[in-house]
Amino acid sequence: MRLHLYFARKFALTLLAVTTLFALLLMLLDVVEQIRRFEIGEISLGQATKLAALNVPAALYGILPLIVILSTLALFLGLARTSELVVTRASGRSALRALAAPLTTAFAIGALCVAVLNPIVAATLKEYERLSDEYRHGTRNNVLSISREGLWLRQGGPEGQMVIRAARANLDGTRLSEVTFLAFGPKAGPVWRIEAREAELTRGAWEITGAKRWDFSETNPEASATRHERLSLPSDLTRDRIRDSFGTPSAIPIWELPGFIGSLKRAGFSARQHEVWFQMELALPALFVAMMMIGAAFTMRHTRFGRTGTMVMGALLLGIALYFLRNFAQVLGENGQIPAGLAAWSPPVIGIMLAMGLILHMEEG
């Protein structure tokens, strides 16, 4: 038991050290990138550092599988160099038993990342996008929101702001059903309201069908309400702006993703991209295990056998191949080529089975 705790602690400390090193490196690179993205004098060094600090967690979270395999290589190369693995094997423990504690630690760290780090990354990513828009444009660019009540949009213009709510929408949010338009003056409250059966976004306008309009400037808005079979309202919204307002699934905490997916489906949108991301996050601990097993399969040999550099390169190449296979499967899942569960779980399962075969062949004879 004490030996298992020793291996687990050693792997956790190695992973922490490698992660810290990558975090510092990414921070320095991102500060330079933030300064490059903005015009000269548009942001200060302090603001660039703040943006980088908010953006680094998302970048670091994305390369965690590669950090795991690098930490594994560093751990087992160190154990092999000090002959600790030789002593462990001489005591009667097999390679798989020696791997039990590090694998359990990797799985636990992966679960902790999904449960705790994922919401933190989502929060920092949202704040990064908000501050970036604020520094560049002075306002937020997001025009769309999904809730239990349906789809919400907003648009602005010289005459004020307009809020749009719809019970249902098509996949790109340009055709709305059971829709309400509520207009606000520049320095006043609600000015008028329109309820309609349908509304379709065309170039520069909403084409509304089956509308009823209330003018709040009248003493009795209901008595003066007018009905229109067809009505056109100017709009600065476009299909691209509505689509971009969804943001990325990584900006939504994993605990809120199931509810958000349900809201997307109720509003009539496709939730495939979010479903794939949700499954990918659930499979992250298994991916950590696969990366660790791949690294261990190539580096558990004693250094006196030679070819250490070749074995390390083989482990790195196989780990990077698995990482890109995961990204490729994610693209296939988001495009609907394969189911979301298959896209998320097949790469780590393939990695674990391949690594298990290598370990049994190279270590167990």
Residue pairs with C-beta under 8 A, 6 or more apart in sequence:
3 88
3 93
3 101
4 100
4 101
5 101
6 101
7 98
7 101
7 102
8 101
8 102
8 104
8 105
10 75
10 79
11 71
11 72
11 75
11 101
11 102
11 105
11 106
12 105
12 109
14 71
14 74
14 75
14 78
15 67
15 68
15 71
15 109
17 71
18 67
18 70
18 71
18 74
19 60
19 64
19 67
19 71
22 60
22 63
22 67
23 56
23 60
26 56
26 59
26 60
27 52
27 53
27 56
30 51
30 52
30 55
30 56
30 59
31 45
31 48
31 49
31 52
33 52
34 43
34 48
34 49
34 51
34 52
34 55
35 43
35 45
35 48
38 48
38 135
38 136
42 135
42 136
43 51
43 135
47 131
47 135
50 131
51 128
51 131
51 132
51 135
54 124
54 125
54 127
54 128
54 131
55 124
55 125
55 128
57 117
57 120
57 121
57 124
57 125
58 121
58 124
58 125
58 128
58 250
60 67
61 113
61 117
61 118
61 121
61 250
64 113
64 284
64 288
65 284
65 287
65 288
65 291
65 319
65 322
65 323
65 326
66 291
66 319
66 320
66 323
68 106
68 288
68 291
68 292
68 295
69 291
69 292
69 294
69 295
69 315
69 316
69 319
70 295
72 102
72 291
72 292
72 294
72 295
72 296
72 299
72 315
73 295
73 298
73 299
73 312
73 315
73 316
75 102
76 85
76 295
76 296
76 299
76 300
77 299
77 303
77 308
77 312
79 85
80 86
80 299
80 300
80 301
80 302
80 303
81 303
83 302
85 98
85 300
85 302
86 302
88 98
89 95
89 98
94 363
94 364
95 296
95 300
95 359
95 363
95 364
96 359
96 364
98 300
99 292
99 293
99 296
99 359
102 292
102 296
103 289
103 292
103 293
106 285
106 288
106 289
106 291
106 292
107 285
107 286
107 288
107 289
108 285
109 285
109 288
110 284
110 285
110 286
110 287
110 288
110 289
111 285
113 284
113 285
114 254
114 281
114 282
114 284
114 285
115 254
118 253
118 254
118 281
119 253
119 254
119 255
121 250
122 250
122 251
122 252
122 253
122 254
123 253
125 248
125 250
125 251
126 247
126 251
129 247
129 251
130 140
133 139
133 140
133 141
134 140
141 241
141 244
141 245
142 245
142 247
143 153
143 154
143 155
143 237
143 241
143 242
143 245
144 151
144 152
144 153
144 173
144 242
144 245
144 246
145 151
145 152
145 153
146 152
146 260
146 263
146 264
146 267
146 269
147 263
148 263
148 266
149 165
150 165
150 166
150 167
150 168
150 178
150 266
150 267
151 165
151 166
151 167
151 168
151 169
151 173
151 176
151 267
151 268
151 269
152 163
152 164
152 165
153 163
153 164
153 165
153 166
153 173
153 237
153 242
154 161
154 162
154 163
154 164
155 161
155 162
155 164
155 235
155 236
155 237
156 162
156 236
157 234
157 236
158 186
159 183
159 185
159 186
160 183
160 184
160 185
160 186
160 188
160 191
161 183
161 184
162 181
162 182
162 183
162 184
162 233
163 181
163 182
163 184
164 176
164 179
164 180
164 181
164 182
164 199
165 179
165 180
165 182
166 176
166 177
166 178
166 179
166 180
166 199
166 267
167 177
167 178
167 179
167 267
168 176
168 177
168 178
168 266
168 267
168 268
169 175
169 176
169 177
169 267
169 268
169 269
170 268
171 268
171 269
171 270
172 239
172 242
172 243
173 201
173 239
173 242
173 243
173 269
174 200
174 201
174 239
174 242
175 198
175 199
175 200
175 201
176 198
176 199
176 200
177 197
177 198
177 268
178 197
179 195
179 196
179 197
179 198
179 199
179 208
180 193
180 194
180 195
180 196
181 193
181 194
181 195
181 196
181 199
181 206
181 208
181 233
182 190
182 193
183 190
183 191
183 192
183 193
184 190
184 191
185 191
189 216
190 216
191 215
191 216
191 217
192 213
192 214
192 215
192 216
192 217
193 213
193 214
193 216
194 208
194 211
194 212
194 213
194 214
194 231
194 233
195 211
195 212
196 208
196 209
196 210
196 211
196 212
196 231
197 209
197 210
197 211
198 208
198 209
198 210
199 206
199 207
199 208
199 209
200 206
200 207
200 209
201 207
201 235
201 237
201 238
201 239
201 242
204 234
204 235
204 236
205 232
205 233
205 234
205 235
206 232
206 233
206 235
207 230
207 231
207 232
208 228
208 230
208 231
208 232
208 233
209 229
209 230
210 229
211 227
211 228
211 229
211 230
211 231
212 225
212 226
212 227
212 228
213 225
213 226
213 227
213 228
213 231
214 221
214 222
214 224
214 225
215 221
215 224
215 225
218 224
246 269
249 257
249 273
249 274
249 277
249 278
250 277
252 260
252 274
254 278
254 281
257 274
257 277
257 278
257 281
258 278
260 274
261 271
261 274
261 275
261 278
264 270
264 271
264 274
265 271
272 333
272 334
272 336
272 340
273 334
275 340
276 330
276 333
276 334
276 340
276 343
276 344
277 330
278 340
279 333
279 340
279 341
279 343
279 344
279 345
280 326
280 330
280 343
280 344
282 344
283 344
283 345
283 347
283 348
286 345
286 348
286 349
286 352
287 322
287 326
287 347
287 348
287 351
289 348
289 352
290 322
290 347
290 348
290 349
290 350
290 351
290 352
290 355
291 319
291 322
291 351
293 351
293 352
293 355
293 356
293 359
294 315
294 318
294 319
294 322
294 351
294 354
294 355
294 358
295 315
295 319
296 355
296 359
297 315
297 355
297 358
297 359
297 362
297 363
298 311
298 312
298 314
298 315
298 318
298 358
299 308
299 311
299 312
299 315
300 359
300 362
300 363
301 311
301 362
301 363
318 354
322 347
322 350
322 351
325 347
325 350
326 347
326 348
329 338
329 342
329 343
329 344
329 346
329 347
330 343
330 344
332 338
332 343
333 339
333 340
333 342
333 343
333 344
334 343
